């Protein structure tokens, strides 16, 4: 039995993969209390559980990447902007970052890639993945795409349609075209070495990236956890975590044969 299989299991049961999720650390209110707390929208937890996983929360304090030795997959969730200092840029007037959380999420992301732990990076998580490997971001979408509607109003999700690259993880799970809830004002710009774009919106916005280096790693700019009727990405991720736990060879990594481009010209 491996280190990832030391959990207590009922005789004859099929164990659920342990899925670690990053969290926020910020002011919160519950009951009579108003204080700093580790918090995470329940939609992430519900999606992991519905897809067959057991959630394990990793707050951005006391970071210890060795915790990945005891889980089967990692979700890096959405949230605040990535500190532009991480990619040698000056902050845009609209940028609001949480540097301590950046350090935590980047450390866990790099450790997951190094260990081969399946990685699902969502919205800010996809930006963290790109920045951790040397890529950069456009800090404010309206500066380059004034007609884009990726953050319709505070707390209101938009909808994005995108095309996927044949042979990719995301294409295998969602098909040639798909749509998803979206809420962001920053996007990937220069894609880091070791990643390949596998989904674009028609306006050129990068909607998904995947690792070309060996492990199951998918970053998406949208918010699949917000669509309770479509768990395909979470199910694919939890299945990859199950295979990782059981020591099976990964079958989901992208090996691109040709360059994938958006249907319309992007700002670059």
Secondary structure, 3 states (H helix, E strand, C coil): CCHHHCCCCCCCCCCCEEEEEECEEEEEEECCEEEEEEECCHHHHHHHHHCCEEEEEECCCCCCHHHHHHCCEEEECCCCECCHHHHCCCCCCCCCECHHHHHHHHHHHHHHHHHCCEEEEECHHHHHHHHHCCCCEECCHHHCCCCCCCCCECCECEEEEEEECCCCHHHHHHCCEEEEEECCCCEECCCCCCEEEEEEECCCCEEEEEECCCCCEEEECCCHHHCCCCCHHHHHHHHHHHHHHCCCCCCCCCCCCCCCCCCCCCCC
